[in-house]
Amino acid sequence: MSRELIYNGFLHLTPNHHSHGYWRTPEGQVQYGYNQLDAYVKTVKTLEKGLFDTLFIADVVGVYDIEYGDGKTTISAGTQFPEPDPITILSALGLATENLGLVVTSNVIQAHPFSFARQISSLDEFTRGRIGWNIVTSYLSNGFRNYGYQDIVPHDERYEWAQEYLDVAYKLWELSWEEGAVLHDPATNRFFDADKIHKINHVGKRYRVEGPHIVEPSPQRSPVFFQAGNSDAGRRFAARNAEVTFLPSQTPDTARKDIAILNQDVVDYGRQPEDLKKLVMLSTVIGSTEEEAKRKQQYLFDNIDINALQGFYSGGSGIDLANIDPDTPLTELSRREEFSQHMRSKFRIAVDADYGQGRVLTWREYLIQHALLPGRFAGTPEQIADRVQQFADAGVDGFNVVPVTTLGWWDEWVEHVVPVLQKRGLAQKAYKPGTLREKIFGKESRLPASHPQRKLTLG
């Protein structure tokens, strides 16, 4: 049965988000505008024309510096480098749009929660309630060293850190100002009711924050919470906190299984399965015929910089992957303790996706077929819509649409794919009124009463 799904437009403010080396082709040189605000304004206008739900801006706070020891491989390739701070352009993008949600990635190590909560409240106010926050804990060792840490914090401890960070921000957004604190009443000489504005007096393992919040409540108060966690700790964090999560599922069958597990986790936290929207990644090469799409896909693959791709995954894993025999079975790598849990989970997902083909997936094949995000599915707009329907039938609520190039790709999707999706009832034909949370859930602007954070108190 067809139903309207959620579509995020994925963006990195960088020359090469995942299309490592493609910038060298004539088709990829559109990415040279990565450091121009006008290029991103054009992007959000195109996304809004295509009735996307949100612009989703990814981010990292370090370089992929593991392979060959110094990061020169990925730096030379412009692989998620340089990386301007995405929060700096949200006001401009909000001014250029009216309905598009704006989801920003911000790492718990890069800003104190008091400062971050202040930024988000301001942005949510200025955009009339269209802000979302992608909560991340960082997987780059260089990122931690950039902020004064000797090395990366252990995996599960990072999620404990993220929980306290979210708790502090939540208290500022939701508990510091009571309803009715904003008066603007000349008759009583009170701009605000000071008795309804409170210090939060948070004292925790990592933060001591007195408060009060120095920005008045925005339309949503809390931004819409986005989060992607493939590990057990990450999945539990999403089940407790997120309103939108990104599944690692690469097939409808694996999505169905992942959703069933996540739904049980959500219920265990006292929430309903529908309180958490589940999205998967969708990256396509579009052709007027299947033959054209396959040819364009092969052209993309032929122009990928394998060294840059391998360097990218070295940084993510925390280990020099250049020393791996390309013919090593991925099943073996998924069991090696020297890999982070994040990377092992990625390997297991790829192995599960390929088991149905009855063959052993190697490291070389993984790099080409799985580590490379863009262009995994090639087809006509009708075939892409078929693929979308298959995921929808598996229970997926929407997609993080990843373009082949940082810039310039969206016109093709909006012109050719969106009309087919709309015709089949798989994409909205008009924006719903209200804030981002109201648009996504069709309910109130505030976090629902069933959300676990609503149980927090001051102090």
C-alpha positions as CSV (number, residue, x, y, z in Angstrom):
1,M,0.0,0.0,0.0
2,S,1.4,3.4,-1.0
3,R,1.9,6.1,1.6
4,E,3.6,9.5,1.7
5,L,7.2,9.0,3.0
6,I,9.8,11.3,4.5
7,Y,12.6,12.5,2.3
8,N,15.8,14.2,3.6
9,G,18.2,15.9,1.3
10,F,21.7,14.9,2.4
11,L,24.4,17.5,2.3
12,H,28.0,18.0,3.4
13,L,29.6,21.4,3.2
14,T,32.7,19.8,1.6
15,P,34.1,19.0,-1.9
16,N,33.6,15.3,-1.6
17,H,31.0,13.8,0.8
18,H,31.4,10.2,-0.3
19,S,32.1,10.4,-4.1
20,H,35.9,10.0,-3.5
21,G,37.7,11.2,-6.6
22,Y,34.7,11.9,-8.7
23,W,35.6,15.7,-8.6
24,R,38.2,14.9,-11.3
25,T,35.5,14.3,-13.9
26,P,33.7,17.0,-15.9
27,E,30.4,15.9,-14.2
28,G,32.0,16.2,-10.8
29,Q,33.5,19.6,-11.1
30,V,30.2,21.2,-10.1
31,Q,31.4,20.4,-6.6
32,Y,33.9,23.3,-6.9
33,G,31.2,25.6,-5.5
34,Y,31.3,23.9,-2.1
35,N,32.6,27.0,-0.4
36,Q,30.0,29.4,-1.9
37,L,26.8,30.2,0.1
38,D,24.9,30.9,-3.1
39,A,25.4,27.3,-4.1
40,Y,23.7,26.0,-0.9
41,V,20.9,28.6,-1.3
42,K,20.2,27.2,-4.7
43,T,20.3,23.7,-3.3
44,V,17.7,24.4,-0.6
45,K,15.4,26.1,-3.1
46,T,15.6,23.1,-5.3
47,L,14.8,20.8,-2.4
48,E,11.8,22.9,-1.5
49,K,10.6,22.9,-5.1
50,G,10.8,19.0,-4.8
51,L,8.8,19.1,-1.5
52,F,11.6,17.5,0.5
53,D,10.9,17.4,4.2
54,T,14.3,18.4,5.3
55,L,17.8,19.4,4.4
56,F,20.1,17.1,6.4
57,I,23.6,18.5,6.9
58,A,26.2,16.0,8.0
59,D,29.5,17.1,9.6
60,V,32.8,15.9,11.1
61,V,35.2,17.7,13.4
62,G,38.4,16.1,12.3
63,V,40.3,14.5,9.4
64,Y,40.5,10.9,8.4
65,D,44.2,10.5,9.4
66,I,44.8,6.8,10.1
67,E,45.9,5.4,6.7
68,Y,49.5,6.1,6.0
69,G,49.7,7.9,9.4
70,D,49.1,11.6,8.5
71,G,45.8,12.1,6.7
72,K,47.5,13.3,3.5
73,T,45.6,10.7,1.4
74,T,42.1,12.0,2.3
75,I,43.2,15.7,2.6
76,S,44.7,15.6,-0.9
77,A,41.5,14.1,-2.2
78,G,39.2,16.6,-0.5
79,T,37.5,13.8,1.3
80,Q,35.2,15.5,3.8
81,F,37.9,18.2,4.0
82,P,37.7,21.1,4.4
83,E,34.6,21.1,6.5
84,P,33.0,24.5,7.3
85,D,30.7,24.6,10.4
86,P,27.2,23.9,9.1
87,I,25.4,25.8,11.9
88,T,26.8,29.0,10.4
89,I,24.6,28.9,7.3
90,L,21.3,27.8,8.7
91,S,19.9,31.3,9.2
92,A,20.6,32.1,5.5
93,L,19.1,28.9,4.3
94,G,16.1,29.5,6.6
95,L,15.6,32.9,5.1
96,A,15.7,31.4,1.5
97,T,13.0,28.9,2.3
98,E,9.6,28.7,3.9
99,N,8.8,25.1,4.6
100,L,11.9,23.0,4.4
101,G,13.2,21.6,7.7
102,L,16.8,22.2,8.5
103,V,18.6,19.5,10.3
104,V,22.1,20.2,11.6
105,T,24.7,17.7,12.8
106,S,26.5,18.8,16.0
107,N,28.9,16.7,17.9
108,V,28.8,16.6,21.7
109,I,32.6,17.4,21.8
110,Q,32.4,20.6,19.8
111,A,30.3,22.9,21.8
112,H,29.2,23.2,25.4
113,P,25.5,22.3,25.8
114,F,24.6,25.8,27.1
115,S,26.1,27.4,24.0
116,F,24.6,24.9,21.7
117,A,21.1,25.1,23.3
118,R,21.3,28.8,22.9
119,Q,22.2,28.5,19.2
120,I,19.4,26.0,18.5
121,S,16.7,28.1,20.3
122,S,17.7,31.1,18.3
123,L,17.7,29.2,15.0
124,D,14.3,27.6,15.7
125,E,12.9,31.0,16.5
126,F,14.3,32.6,13.4
127,T,13.0,29.8,11.1
128,R,9.6,29.6,12.8
129,G,10.1,26.1,14.1
130,R,12.0,24.2,11.4
131,I,15.1,23.0,13.1
132,G,16.3,19.5,13.8
133,W,19.4,18.2,15.5
134,N,21.4,15.2,14.4
135,I,23.0,14.0,17.7
136,V,26.4,12.5,17.1
137,T,29.3,11.4,19.4
138,S,32.1,11.3,16.8
139,Y,34.2,8.4,15.6
140,L,37.3,10.3,14.5
141,S,40.3,10.2,16.8
142,N,41.6,13.4,15.3
143,G,38.3,15.1,16.2
144,F,38.8,14.3,19.9
145,R,42.4,15.4,19.8
146,N,41.3,18.7,18.2
147,Y,39.3,19.4,21.3
148,G,42.0,18.6,23.8
149,Y,41.5,14.9,24.5
150,Q,44.4,12.5,24.3
151,D,42.4,10.1,22.2
152,I,38.9,9.0,21.3
153,V,36.6,8.2,24.3
154,P,35.5,4.6,24.4
155,H,32.4,3.8,22.3
156,D,29.7,3.2,25.0
157,E,31.0,6.0,27.2
158,R,30.4,8.4,24.3
159,Y,26.7,7.6,24.4
160,E,26.6,8.1,28.2
161,W,28.2,11.5,27.5
162,A,25.6,12.2,24.8
163,Q,22.8,11.4,27.2
164,E,24.0,14.0,29.8
165,Y,24.6,16.5,27.0
166,L,21.0,16.0,25.8
167,D,19.7,16.2,29.4
168,V,21.3,19.6,29.9
169,A,20.0,20.9,26.6
170,Y,16.5,19.6,27.3
171,K,16.4,21.3,30.8
172,L,17.3,24.6,29.1
173,W,14.8,24.2,26.3
174,E,11.9,22.7,28.2
175,L,12.2,23.4,31.9
176,S,13.9,26.7,32.4
177,W,10.9,28.7,31.1
178,E,7.4,27.9,32.1
179,E,4.4,28.5,29.9
180,G,3.2,32.1,30.4
181,A,6.7,33.5,31.2
182,V,6.5,35.8,28.2
183,L,4.2,38.7,29.0
184,H,5.1,41.9,27.1
185,D,2.7,43.6,29.4
186,P,3.1,47.5,29.8
187,A,0.2,47.6,32.2
188,T,2.2,45.6,34.9
189,N,5.6,46.9,33.7
190,R,6.7,43.3,33.1
191,F,8.3,42.2,29.9
192,F,8.7,38.7,31.4
193,D,7.4,37.0,34.5
194,A,10.6,36.4,36.4
195,D,8.9,33.9,38.7
196,K,8.4,31.6,35.8
197,I,12.0,31.6,34.5
198,H,14.2,29.2,36.4
199,K,17.8,28.2,36.8
200,I,18.3,24.5,35.9
201,N,21.2,23.8,38.4
202,H,22.4,20.8,36.6
203,V,25.3,18.9,38.2
204,G,26.5,15.8,36.4
205,K,29.6,13.8,35.5
206,R,30.7,16.2,32.8
207,Y,28.7,19.4,33.2
208,R,27.7,21.9,35.8
209,V,25.2,24.3,34.3
210,E,23.3,26.9,36.4
211,G,21.0,28.6,33.9
212,P,18.6,30.0,33.2
213,H,18.3,29.6,29.5
214,I,18.9,33.0,28.0
215,V,16.7,32.6,25.0
216,E,12.9,32.5,25.3
217,P,11.1,29.3,24.2
218,S,11.1,28.8,20.4
219,P,8.1,27.3,18.5
220,Q,9.3,23.7,19.1
221,R,11.3,24.4,22.2
222,S,13.3,21.2,21.6
223,P,14.5,20.6,18.0
224,V,13.4,17.4,16.3
225,F,15.9,14.8,17.4
226,F,17.7,12.8,14.7
227,Q,20.2,10.1,15.4
228,A,21.9,7.2,13.7
229,G,23.3,4.4,15.8
230,N,24.2,1.0,14.5
231,S,25.7,-0.5,17.6
232,D,23.7,-1.8,20.6
233,A,24.5,1.4,22.6
234,G,23.6,3.6,19.6
235,R,20.4,1.8,19.0
236,R,19.3,2.1,22.6
237,F,20.1,5.8,22.6
238,A,17.9,6.2,19.5
239,A,15.1,4.2,21.0
240,R,15.1,6.4,24.1
241,N,15.7,9.8,22.6
242,A,15.4,10.0,18.8
243,E,12.3,11.0,16.9
244,V,13.9,10.1,13.5
245,T,16.6,7.5,13.2
246,F,18.7,6.2,10.3
247,L,18.8,2.4,9.8
248,P,21.9,0.8,8.3
249,S,19.6,-1.6,6.3
250,Q,20.7,-2.1,2.7
251,T,17.7,-4.3,1.6
252,P,14.0,-4.3,2.4
253,D,14.4,-7.7,4.2
254,T,17.2,-6.4,6.5
255,A,15.1,-3.2,7.1
256,R,12.2,-5.3,8.2
257,K,14.3,-7.2,10.7
258,D,16.0,-4.0,12.0
259,I,12.7,-2.3,12.4
260,A,11.3,-5.2,14.5
261,I,14.3,-5.0,16.8
262,L,14.2,-1.2,17.2
263,N,10.4,-1.2,17.7
264,Q,10.8,-3.5,20.7
265,D,13.6,-1.2,22.1
266,V,11.2,1.8,21.7
267,V,8.4,0.0,23.6
268,D,10.8,-0.9,26.4
269,Y,11.4,2.8,26.9
270,G,7.6,3.4,27.2
271,R,7.2,4.8,23.8
272,Q,5.1,3.7,20.8
273,P,6.8,2.4,17.6
274,E,5.3,5.3,15.6
275,D,7.1,7.8,17.9
276,L,10.3,7.0,16.1
277,K,10.5,7.4,12.3
278,K,12.8,4.9,10.6
279,L,14.8,6.1,7.5
280,V,17.3,4.3,5.3
281,M,19.8,5.7,2.9
282,L,18.9,6.0,-0.8
283,S,21.5,7.0,-3.4
284,T,20.7,6.6,-7.0
285,V,22.0,7.0,-10.5
286,I,19.1,8.2,-12.7
287,G,18.7,7.3,-16.3
288,S,16.0,7.6,-18.9
289,T,16.6,3.9,-19.6
290,E,18.1,1.2,-17.4
291,E,21.0,0.9,-19.8
292,E,21.8,4.7,-19.5
293,A,21.6,4.5,-15.7
294,K,23.9,1.5,-15.5
295,R,26.4,3.2,-17.9
296,K,26.4,6.3,-15.7
297,Q,26.8,4.2,-12.6
298,Q,29.8,2.3,-14.1
299,Y,31.3,5.7,-15.0
300,L,31.0,6.8,-11.4
301,F,32.7,3.6,-10.2
302,D,35.4,3.8,-12.8
303,N,36.4,7.3,-11.5
304,I,36.5,6.6,-7.8
305,D,39.8,7.2,-6.0
306,I,40.3,3.8,-4.2
307,N,43.1,5.1,-2.0
308,A,40.9,8.0,-0.9
309,L,38.0,5.6,-0.3
310,Q,40.2,3.3,1.7
311,G,41.6,6.2,3.7
312,F,38.1,7.4,4.5
313,Y,37.3,4.0,6.0
314,S,40.6,3.9,7.8
315,G,39.7,7.1,9.6
316,G,36.3,5.7,10.5
317,S,37.6,2.4,11.8
318,G,40.6,3.7,13.7
319,I,42.9,1.3,12.0
320,D,45.1,1.3,8.9
321,L,43.1,-0.6,6.4
322,A,45.8,-0.4,3.8
323,N,47.4,-3.5,5.4
324,I,44.4,-5.7,4.7
325,D,44.6,-8.3,1.9
326,P,41.9,-7.2,-0.6
327,D,40.7,-10.8,-0.9
328,T,40.1,-11.2,2.9
329,P,36.5,-12.4,3.5
330,L,34.4,-9.7,5.2
331,T,33.1,-12.3,7.7
332,E,36.6,-12.5,9.1
333,L,36.9,-8.7,9.4
334,S,33.6,-8.5,11.2
335,R,35.0,-10.6,14.0
336,R,38.4,-8.8,14.4
337,E,38.6,-7.0,17.8
338,E,41.0,-4.4,16.5
339,F,38.0,-2.8,14.6
340,S,35.7,-0.5,16.4
341,Q,32.2,-1.8,17.1
342,H,30.9,0.8,14.6
343,M,32.9,-0.7,11.8
344,R,32.2,-4.3,12.7
345,S,28.5,-3.6,12.6
346,K,28.9,-2.1,9.2
347,F,30.7,-5.3,8.0
348,R,28.1,-7.6,9.4
349,I,25.3,-5.6,7.7
350,A,27.1,-5.9,4.4
351,V,27.6,-9.7,4.9
352,D,23.9,-10.2,5.8
353,A,22.9,-8.2,2.7
354,D,25.0,-10.5,0.4
355,Y,24.2,-13.9,1.9
356,G,21.2,-14.3,-0.3
357,Q,23.5,-14.3,-3.3
358,G,25.3,-17.4,-2.0
359,R,28.9,-16.1,-2.2
360,V,31.7,-14.8,0.1
361,L,32.0,-11.0,0.1
362,T,35.6,-9.8,0.1
363,W,37.2,-6.6,1.3
364,R,37.8,-5.4,-2.2
365,E,34.1,-6.0,-3.2
366,Y,33.0,-4.2,0.0
367,L,34.9,-1.1,-0.8
368,I,33.4,-0.8,-4.3
369,Q,29.9,-2.1,-3.6
370,H,29.3,-1.1,0.0
371,A,31.8,1.4,1.3
372,L,31.0,3.8,-1.6
373,L,27.6,5.4,-0.6
374,P,26.6,7.3,-3.8
375,G,25.1,5.5,-6.8
376,R,24.3,2.2,-5.2
377,F,21.1,1.8,-7.1
378,A,20.9,2.6,-10.8
379,G,17.6,2.8,-12.7
380,T,14.9,4.8,-14.3
381,P,12.6,7.0,-12.2
382,E,10.0,4.2,-12.4
383,Q,12.5,1.6,-11.1
384,I,13.6,3.9,-8.3
385,A,10.0,4.3,-7.3
386,D,9.7,0.5,-7.3
387,R,12.6,0.4,-5.0
388,V,11.1,3.0,-2.7
389,Q,7.9,1.0,-2.6
390,Q,9.7,-2.2,-1.6
391,F,11.2,-0.4,1.4
392,A,7.9,1.2,2.3
393,D,6.3,-2.3,2.3
394,A,9.0,-3.3,4.7
395,G,7.9,-0.6,7.2
396,V,10.5,2.1,6.4
397,D,9.1,5.7,7.0
398,G,11.4,7.5,4.5
399,F,14.8,8.1,3.1
400,N,18.0,10.0,3.5
401,V,18.6,10.8,-0.1
402,V,22.4,11.0,-0.8
403,P,23.4,12.7,-4.0
404,V,26.2,11.5,-6.2
405,T,27.9,14.9,-6.0
406,T,27.8,17.5,-3.2
407,L,26.1,20.0,-5.5
408,G,24.2,20.0,-8.8
409,W,22.6,16.6,-8.6
410,W,19.3,17.6,-7.1
411,D,17.7,19.1,-10.2
412,E,17.7,15.6,-11.9
413,W,16.0,14.0,-8.9
414,V,13.3,16.8,-8.5
415,E,12.6,16.9,-12.3
416,H,12.4,13.2,-13.0
417,V,11.9,11.2,-9.8
418,V,9.7,13.3,-7.6
419,P,6.7,13.4,-10.1
420,V,6.7,9.5,-10.3
421,L,6.8,9.2,-6.5
422,Q,4.0,11.7,-6.2
423,K,1.9,9.9,-8.8
424,R,2.3,6.7,-6.8
425,G,1.4,8.3,-3.5
426,L,4.9,7.9,-2.1
427,A,5.7,11.6,-1.8
428,Q,3.8,14.6,-0.7
429,K,2.3,17.0,-3.2
430,A,2.1,19.9,-0.8
431,Y,3.6,20.9,2.5
432,K,1.6,20.6,5.6
433,P,1.3,23.6,7.9
434,G,3.2,24.1,11.1
435,T,6.6,23.4,12.6
436,L,8.9,20.6,11.5
437,R,7.7,18.3,14.2
438,E,4.1,19.0,13.2
439,K,4.9,18.3,9.5
440,I,6.6,15.0,10.3
441,F,4.2,13.6,12.9
442,G,1.0,15.5,12.3
443,K,0.7,16.3,16.0
444,E,1.8,19.0,18.4
445,S,5.0,21.2,18.1
446,R,6.3,19.9,21.5
447,L,7.8,16.6,22.3
448,P,5.0,14.1,23.1
449,A,4.2,13.3,26.7
450,S,5.5,9.8,26.2
451,H,9.0,10.9,25.4
452,P,11.4,9.8,28.2
453,Q,13.0,13.3,28.4
454,R,9.6,14.6,29.6
455,K,10.3,12.9,33.0
456,L,13.3,15.1,33.7
457,T,13.1,17.6,36.4
458,L,15.2,20.7,37.3
459,G,18.5,20.0,39.1
